[in-house]
């Protein structure tokens, strides 16, 4: 009887699973080549869309060497034309739209290279409707011309689960309690600079199909019969 109860418990907990990669951008060329200045904005895993926000532009692709990507043609996605000093706080950056349908416990990770004169602070924001964004994590990129590996755990945000409209942004932010940007290099002056992205990854736990109520009823009935048969055998 205990064995059957264990099976029942496993079926009732069918929604849990290990983390899987939903979508990932490594920006590397397809097929792979020997150049770190060519690449693609098409995800290498899954599907998603990238948008540049409020005047940000791209100079294309550049070396991703130093990021967590270990491919031989490791490429990063270079962005520039960030706001002037004191303007457009948390408005310029990059947005990623990824459907999380079929997944829960969402996490996001990405690598970001700050140039010397870029904004030292980066604000991570998420959206559950694709329009309204909520501040979630503020990161400090306090070294210029260096890669930072970021990880954001959104498992506490129920609205991020199983959501076709899930999206997130990484935007340049004023230094805390100030009305202006600081440069990533403490000895430099802020001048917009560049941010280079790599290994942008959205992960989650695949949600298994939950048995219909009728299935639970049959399961319970079956277990009841097994228990009855077991007791009868023991009484003979």
C-alpha positions in Angstrom: 0.0 0.0 0.0 2.9 2.4 0.8 4.3 2.0 -2.7 0.9 3.0 -4.2 0.8 6.1 -1.9 4.2 7.2 -3.0 3.1 6.9 -6.7 0.1 9.0 -5.9 2.2 11.7 -4.2 4.5 11.8 -7.2 1.6 12.3 -9.6 0.1 15.1 -7.5 3.4 16.9 -7.5 3.7 16.6 -11.3 4.3 20.3 -11.8 7.9 20.3 -10.5 10.9 19.9 -12.7 14.6 20.9 -13.1 15.5 24.2 -14.6 15.6 24.3 -18.4 16.8 26.9 -20.8 13.8 28.6 -22.4 15.7 31.1 -24.6 19.3 32.1 -25.0 21.2 34.6 -27.1 24.9 34.0 -27.5 25.1 36.3 -30.6 27.5 34.0 -32.3 27.5 33.4 -36.1 25.5 30.6 -37.5 27.2 28.6 -38.9 30.2 29.4 -36.6 33.1 31.3 -38.2 36.4 32.6 -37.0 35.3 36.2 -36.6 34.2 37.9 -33.3 32.8 40.9 -35.2 30.0 39.0 -37.0 27.0 37.5 -35.3 23.2 37.2 -35.1 20.3 38.5 -33.0 18.4 35.3 -33.5 18.4 33.2 -30.3 20.6 30.1 -30.4 18.1 28.4 -28.2 14.3 29.0 -28.2 12.6 32.2 -29.5 12.6 35.8 -28.5 12.8 39.4 -29.7 15.3 42.2 -28.8 14.4 45.9 -28.9 16.6 48.9 -28.4 15.0 51.6 -26.2 14.6 55.3 -26.6 17.5 56.2 -28.9 20.0 53.4 -28.1 21.7 52.2 -31.3 24.1 49.3 -32.1 27.4 49.3 -33.7 26.9 45.6 -34.4 29.0 42.8 -32.9 32.3 42.8 -31.1 34.4 40.3 -29.2 32.7 38.5 -26.4 36.0 37.2 -25.0 35.8 37.5 -21.2 32.2 36.6 -21.0 30.9 33.2 -19.9 30.5 32.1 -23.5 33.3 29.7 -24.4 32.7 29.4 -28.1 35.8 29.9 -30.3 34.0 32.7 -32.3 32.6 34.3 -29.1 30.7 37.4 -30.1 28.9 40.1 -28.0 26.1 42.5 -29.0 27.4 46.1 -28.8 25.0 49.0 -27.9 25.7 52.7 -27.7 24.0 56.2 -27.9 23.1 56.2 -24.2 21.6 59.4 -22.7 23.4 62.6 -22.0 24.4 63.3 -18.4 21.3 63.9 -16.2 18.8 62.8 -18.8 16.4 59.8 -19.3 17.1 57.9 -16.1 16.2 54.2 -16.6 14.9 54.8 -20.1 17.7 53.8 -22.4 18.9 50.2 -22.7 17.8 46.9 -24.2 14.5 45.0 -23.9 14.1 41.2 -24.3 10.7 39.6 -24.9 10.5 35.9 -24.2 7.4 33.7 -23.8 7.6 31.6 -20.6 4.5 29.5 -21.4 4.9 26.1 -20.0 7.5 27.2 -17.4 7.7 28.4 -13.8 10.4 29.6 -11.4 11.8 32.0 -14.0 15.5 33.1 -13.8 17.4 35.5 -16.1 21.2 35.7 -16.5 23.3 37.8 -18.8 26.9 39.0 -19.2 27.4 42.8 -19.7 30.6 44.6 -20.5 30.8 48.2 -19.4 33.1 50.6 -21.3 35.0 53.1 -19.2 32.6 56.0 -19.9 29.4 54.0 -19.8 26.8 54.2 -17.0 28.1 52.4 -13.9 24.7 51.4 -12.7 22.3 49.1 -14.6 18.7 48.6 -13.6 17.0 45.3 -14.3 13.3 45.6 -14.8 10.6 43.0 -15.7 7.2 43.1 -17.1 4.3 40.6 -17.1 2.2 42.5 -19.7 5.0 43.6 -22.1 4.2 47.3 -21.4 4.5 48.2 -17.7 7.9 47.5 -16.1 8.9 47.0 -12.5 12.4 47.7 -11.0 13.8 44.5 -9.6 17.6 44.6 -9.2 20.1 47.4 -9.5 23.7 46.3 -10.4 26.9 48.2 -9.9 29.4 47.9 -12.8 32.2 49.6 -11.0 35.1 48.7 -13.4 35.5 49.9 -16.9 36.2 47.7 -19.9 35.2 44.7 -17.9 32.6 41.9 -18.1 30.1 41.3 -15.3 28.0 38.1 -14.9 24.5 38.9 -13.7 21.8 36.6 -12.4 18.2 37.5 -11.4 15.9 35.1 -9.7 12.3 35.8 -10.5 10.8 32.7 -8.9 9.0 34.9 -6.4 7.1 36.7 -9.2 4.1 34.5 -10.0 3.2 36.6 -13.0 6.5 35.7 -14.7 5.4 32.1 -14.9 3.6 30.6 -17.9 3.4 34.0 -19.5 3.4 34.8 -23.2 4.0 38.5 -22.5 7.0 38.2 -20.2 9.8 40.6 -20.9 12.7 42.3 -19.2 14.9 45.3 -19.7 18.4 46.3 -18.7 18.6 50.1 -18.6 21.2 52.8 -17.6 20.4 54.3 -14.3 21.5 57.3 -12.3 23.8 56.7 -9.3 21.7 56.1 -6.2 20.4 59.2 -4.5 21.8 61.4 -7.3 20.5 63.1 -10.4 23.2 61.9 -12.8 25.2 59.0 -14.1 28.5 57.8 -12.9 31.1 56.4 -15.3 32.1 52.7 -14.8 35.7 53.7 -14.6 36.1 55.8 -11.4 38.7 57.9 -13.1 36.6 58.6 -16.2 33.8 61.0 -16.9 30.4 59.6 -18.0 29.9 60.1 -21.8 27.3 57.5 -22.7 29.9 54.8 -23.6 28.9 51.3 -24.7 27.4 48.3 -23.2 28.1 44.9 -24.7 25.8 41.9 -24.0 26.4 38.2 -24.2 25.0 34.9 -23.0 21.5 36.4 -22.3 19.6 33.4 -20.9 16.0 32.9 -19.6 15.5 29.6 -17.7 12.6 28.0 -15.8 11.2 24.7 -14.6 9.1 22.9 -17.2 5.5 22.5 -15.9 4.3 18.9 -16.4 0.7 18.3 -17.3 -1.5 18.0 -14.2 -3.9 15.0 -14.2 -7.6 15.8 -14.7 -9.9 15.4 -11.7 -11.3 12.2 -13.2 -7.8 10.8 -13.2 -7.4 11.5 -9.5 -10.7 9.9 -8.9 -9.6 6.7 -10.7 -6.3 6.8 -8.9 -7.9 7.0 -5.5 -10.4 4.3 -6.4 -7.6 2.0 -7.6 -5.6 2.6 -4.5 -8.6 1.8 -2.4 -9.1 -1.5 -4.3 -5.4 -2.4 -3.9 -5.6 -1.7 -0.1 -8.8 -3.8 0.2 -7.2 -6.7 -1.7 -4.1 -6.4 0.5 -6.0 -6.6 3.7 -8.1 -9.5 2.4 -4.9 -11.5 1.6 -3.6 -10.8 5.1 -6.8 -12.0 6.7 -6.9 -15.3 4.8 
